[in-house]
Amino acid sequence: MNKKTLISINLSQAELDLLSELSEKKEMSKSAVLRQALRMMALIEQRISQGEKFYLESADKEKSEVLLV
């Protein structure tokens, strides 16, 4: 079993509200939301460092936005 470490984090009220909203929407604990966000950020960073591009595309595929992280 993976050893877990307890950390504390300072969030603004807006960040805490967003975390709570995502937690409820995804039906996940706040810790799980933060872990998932961390894994997603690591994946994005890894792929960008390999020369890949990261962008978002609208549902109608007419608009796209390149994100430089």
C-alpha positions in Angstrom: 0.0 0.0 0.0 1.2 3.5 -0.9 2.3 5.6 2.1 0.4 8.9 2.2 1.6 12.2 3.6 -0.7 14.8 5.1 -0.1 18.3 3.9 -1.7 21.7 4.5 -2.5 24.2 1.8 -3.4 27.8 1.8 -6.2 28.7 -0.6 -8.1 31.9 -1.3 -11.8 31.8 -0.8 -12.3 31.7 -4.5 -9.9 28.7 -4.8 -11.7 26.9 -2.0 -15.1 27.6 -3.5 -13.8 26.2 -6.8 -12.4 23.1 -5.1 -15.7 22.5 -3.3 -17.7 23.0 -6.6 -15.5 20.5 -8.5 -15.6 18.0 -5.6 -19.4 18.0 -5.6 -19.7 18.0 -9.4 -17.3 15.1 -9.8 -18.6 13.3 -6.7 -15.0 13.1 -5.4 -13.3 14.2 -2.2 -11.4 17.4 -2.3 -8.2 15.4 -1.9 -9.1 13.2 -4.9 -9.7 16.4 -7.0 -6.3 17.8 -6.0 -4.6 14.4 -6.8 -6.3 14.2 -10.2 -5.4 17.8 -11.0 -1.7 17.1 -10.0 -1.6 14.0 -12.3 -3.2 16.0 -15.1 -0.7 18.8 -14.8 2.2 16.4 -14.8 0.9 14.7 -17.9 0.5 18.0 -19.7 4.0 19.2 -18.7 5.5 15.9 -19.8 3.9 16.0 -23.2 4.7 19.7 -23.8 8.3 19.0 -22.9 8.3 16.3 -25.6 7.3 18.9 -28.2 3.6 18.1 -28.3 1.0 20.9 -28.4 -1.9 21.3 -26.0 -5.2 22.9 -27.2 -8.9 22.9 -26.5 -11.5 22.5 -29.2 -15.1 23.5 -29.2 -17.8 20.9 -29.7 -18.6 22.2 -33.2 -14.8 22.0 -33.9 -14.9 25.5 -35.4 -12.8 27.1 -32.7 -9.7 26.0 -31.0 -7.4 27.6 -28.5 -3.7 26.8 -28.1 -2.6 26.8 -24.4 1.0 27.5 -23.7 1.7 26.2 -20.2 
